[in-house]
């Protein structure tokens, strides 16, 4: 299930991922409070398990002033999930709520569209990363496609992602090849990181562009729907199929 949400926003932070995570939570809570509690809390504590969704954001006609986007155009927000229950709850919540507030920022939902999903019929697919892909190694260091560990760690996190979603991992290992992936540094605001380091942002080394994945057809379809890599539900790894 893929959603496109068009929004009117005059300003938003450069480190905007947390703003959209907050909006996802608001929409789910507005639609189904019991489902929200089940998804985000476990035995009275915050449930930090990764959610079965990914998203990306496209901003048009803007300039960056300090740590903010000043926007004269429209912002489009794309969400993908293979979980129909989660997708429907989120869709209903986004239709129910028109205005969202995050800290000093406010945005208005203009429209919500259901997008047609592609059907993957091959065992090798060229993908485009709509939001940057984040891969890290066992030491927690962010690594790029030039690193010999990259494919191994990509297989590891994808296997864990699929186990969490469908109860079993990859049907067979993935083969990865960069086509034109380029490094970008994504700013994230993380409370724990700020408290430990005193720094305002965590810089995440991630990669955007096109790449090919070869593997099992069923796995590739699930990856297309769930996203790829670490931090998917935090606005990383949203993919589209290149024709």
Secondary structure, 3 states (H helix, E strand, C coil): CEEEEEEECCEEECCCHHHHHHHHHHHHHHHCHHHHHHHHEECCEECCCCCCCEEEEEECCEEEECCEEEECCCEEEEEECCCHHHHHHHHHHHHHCCEEEECCEEEEEEEEEEECCCCCCCCEEEEEECCCEEEECCCCCEECCCCCCHHHHHHHHHHHHHHHHHCCCCCCCCEEEECCCEEEEEEECCHHHHHHHCCCCEEEEEEECEEEEECCHHHHHHHHHHCCCECHHHCCCCEEECC
